Amino acid sequence: MELYNVATSTGVMEADCFVNDPAKLLMMMVPGRWQVDRYGMAYSLKDGEYEITRYERKTTVGVLCHFVVSGSDGNVVYDPLGGSQCVMQGKPVSKRIFRKMA
């Protein structure tokens, strides 16, 4: 809860957990400076990189999205919702690649 409170009070993250600044959020959890870049689904991880995949699901109320941790093979490693409908019924659309800066 402490991380949530700090992240939301500083604007790094919204109350609904939407992350406005992923690099700053990661810096709050893991020492060091981080760089985050957005890529298409064809991007392949390099050594020392970590991947977060954005899934989208089209519904009658609009497009819903959800982010999950994925591995170098593209499979979901961790879904914070534990079975998100966006993941199960949607499709991966982009990747956020995290790299620790020297």
C-alpha positions as CSV (number, residue, x, y, z in Angstrom):
1,M,0.0,0.0,0.0
2,E,2.9,2.4,0.7
3,L,4.1,2.2,-2.9
4,Y,0.5,2.6,-4.2
5,N,0.1,5.7,-2.0
6,V,3.3,7.3,-3.1
7,A,2.8,6.5,-6.8
8,T,-0.7,7.9,-6.8
9,S,0.1,11.0,-4.8
10,T,3.0,11.9,-7.1
11,G,1.0,11.2,-10.3
12,V,3.2,8.3,-11.4
13,M,0.1,6.1,-11.3
14,E,-3.7,6.7,-11.3
15,A,-6.0,5.5,-8.5
16,D,-7.3,2.8,-10.9
17,C,-3.6,1.6,-11.3
18,F,-3.1,3.0,-14.8
19,V,0.6,3.8,-14.9
20,N,1.5,7.3,-16.2
21,D,5.2,6.9,-15.9
22,P,6.4,3.3,-16.0
23,A,10.1,4.1,-15.7
24,K,9.5,6.1,-12.5
25,L,7.3,3.4,-11.0
26,L,10.0,0.8,-11.6
27,M,12.6,3.1,-10.1
28,M,10.4,3.2,-6.9
29,M,10.7,-0.6,-6.7
30,V,14.1,-1.4,-8.1
31,P,17.2,0.8,-7.5
32,G,18.7,2.5,-10.5
33,R,17.4,4.4,-13.6
34,W,15.2,2.7,-16.1
35,Q,14.3,3.5,-19.7
36,V,11.0,2.4,-21.2
37,D,10.3,2.2,-25.0
38,R,7.2,1.1,-26.9
39,Y,7.6,-1.4,-29.7
40,G,5.3,-3.5,-32.0
41,M,4.7,-7.2,-31.4
42,A,7.6,-8.2,-33.7
43,Y,10.2,-6.9,-31.3
44,S,12.5,-9.6,-29.7
45,L,13.9,-9.2,-26.3
46,K,17.6,-8.6,-25.9
47,D,19.7,-9.6,-22.9
48,G,19.0,-7.4,-19.8
49,E,15.5,-6.3,-21.1
50,Y,12.1,-6.9,-19.6
51,E,8.8,-7.0,-21.5
52,I,5.3,-5.8,-20.6
53,T,2.7,-6.6,-23.3
54,R,-0.4,-4.5,-23.9
55,Y,-3.5,-6.6,-24.8
56,E,-6.7,-5.1,-26.3
57,R,-10.2,-6.4,-26.4
58,K,-13.0,-4.8,-28.5
59,T,-16.3,-4.7,-26.8
60,T,-19.7,-3.0,-27.3
61,V,-18.6,-0.3,-24.9
62,G,-15.3,0.3,-26.6
63,V,-11.7,-1.0,-26.5
64,L,-10.5,-2.3,-23.2
65,C,-6.8,-2.8,-22.5
66,H,-4.7,-4.6,-20.0
67,F,-0.9,-4.9,-19.4
68,V,0.8,-8.2,-18.4
69,V,4.4,-9.4,-17.9
70,S,5.5,-11.6,-20.8
71,G,8.5,-13.7,-21.4
72,S,10.9,-13.8,-24.3
73,D,8.7,-16.3,-26.0
74,G,5.7,-13.9,-25.9
75,N,3.7,-16.0,-23.4
76,V,2.1,-14.4,-20.4
77,V,4.3,-14.8,-17.3
78,Y,2.2,-12.8,-14.9
79,D,-1.3,-11.3,-15.2
80,P,-2.1,-9.1,-12.2
81,L,-5.8,-9.8,-12.7
82,G,-5.2,-13.5,-12.9
83,G,-7.2,-14.4,-16.0
84,S,-8.0,-11.0,-17.6
85,Q,-10.7,-11.1,-20.2
86,C,-8.6,-8.8,-22.3
87,V,-5.9,-11.4,-22.4
88,M,-8.2,-14.4,-22.9
89,Q,-10.5,-12.8,-25.5
90,G,-8.3,-10.0,-26.9
91,K,-5.0,-9.8,-28.7
92,P,-1.5,-8.5,-27.9
93,V,-1.0,-5.2,-29.7
94,S,2.3,-3.7,-28.4
95,K,5.2,-4.1,-26.0
96,R,6.8,-1.9,-23.4
97,I,10.5,-2.8,-23.1
98,F,12.3,-1.9,-19.9
99,R,16.1,-1.5,-19.8
100,K,18.3,-0.6,-16.8
101,M,20.5,2.4,-17.7
102,A,24.1,2.6,-16.7
